[in-house]
Amino acid sequence: MIEALSMGKYGFYVWTSYGAFVAFLLWDWLAPRWQRRRLLRDIQQRERREAARQKKQKNA
């Protein structure tokens, strides 16, 4: 088992490469979701500000 994991002196390189690949896939999957969530939050805040501004102009 240990020989299979060490992969003939290249184990560190191979497992580091696998780890980097998995980290990249995870980032590639999460980043658009975080960006979408941030964009939707920004749109909601902008709509609230605009509604408050219009309400204030009506009352003035």
C-alpha positions as CSV (number, residue, x, y, z in Angstrom):
1,M,0.0,0.0,0.0
2,I,2.8,2.4,0.9
3,E,4.6,1.6,-2.3
4,A,1.5,2.4,-4.3
5,L,1.1,5.8,-2.5
6,S,4.8,6.7,-2.9
7,M,4.6,5.9,-6.7
8,G,8.3,5.2,-7.0
9,K,9.7,8.5,-5.6
10,Y,7.2,10.6,-7.5
11,G,4.4,10.3,-4.9
12,F,4.8,13.8,-3.5
13,Y,4.6,15.4,-7.0
14,V,1.7,13.2,-8.0
15,W,-0.4,13.7,-4.9
16,T,0.4,17.4,-4.8
17,S,-0.8,17.6,-8.4
18,Y,-4.0,15.8,-7.6
19,G,-4.6,18.1,-4.6
20,A,-4.0,21.2,-6.7
21,F,-6.4,19.9,-9.4
22,V,-9.1,19.2,-6.8
23,A,-8.6,22.6,-5.3
24,F,-8.9,24.2,-8.7
25,L,-12.1,22.3,-9.5
26,L,-13.6,23.3,-6.2
27,W,-12.7,27.0,-6.8
28,D,-14.0,26.8,-10.4
29,W,-17.3,25.4,-9.0
30,L,-17.6,27.8,-6.1
31,A,-16.4,31.1,-7.5
32,P,-19.4,31.7,-9.9
33,R,-21.8,30.9,-7.1
34,W,-20.2,33.4,-4.8
35,Q,-20.2,36.0,-7.6
36,R,-23.9,35.4,-8.4
37,R,-24.8,35.7,-4.7
38,R,-22.8,39.0,-4.4
39,L,-24.4,40.3,-7.6
40,L,-27.9,39.5,-6.4
41,R,-27.2,41.2,-3.0
42,D,-25.9,44.3,-4.8
43,I,-29.0,44.5,-7.0
44,Q,-31.3,44.2,-3.9
45,Q,-29.4,46.9,-2.1
46,R,-29.6,49.2,-5.2
47,E,-33.3,48.6,-5.5
48,R,-33.9,49.4,-1.8
49,R,-31.9,52.6,-2.2
50,E,-33.8,53.6,-5.3
51,A,-37.2,52.8,-3.6
52,A,-36.2,54.9,-0.5
53,R,-35.0,57.7,-2.8
54,Q,-38.3,57.7,-4.7
55,K,-40.3,57.6,-1.5
56,K,-38.4,60.5,-0.1
57,Q,-39.0,62.5,-3.3
58,K,-42.7,61.8,-3.1
59,N,-42.9,63.1,0.5
60,A,-40.9,66.2,-0.3
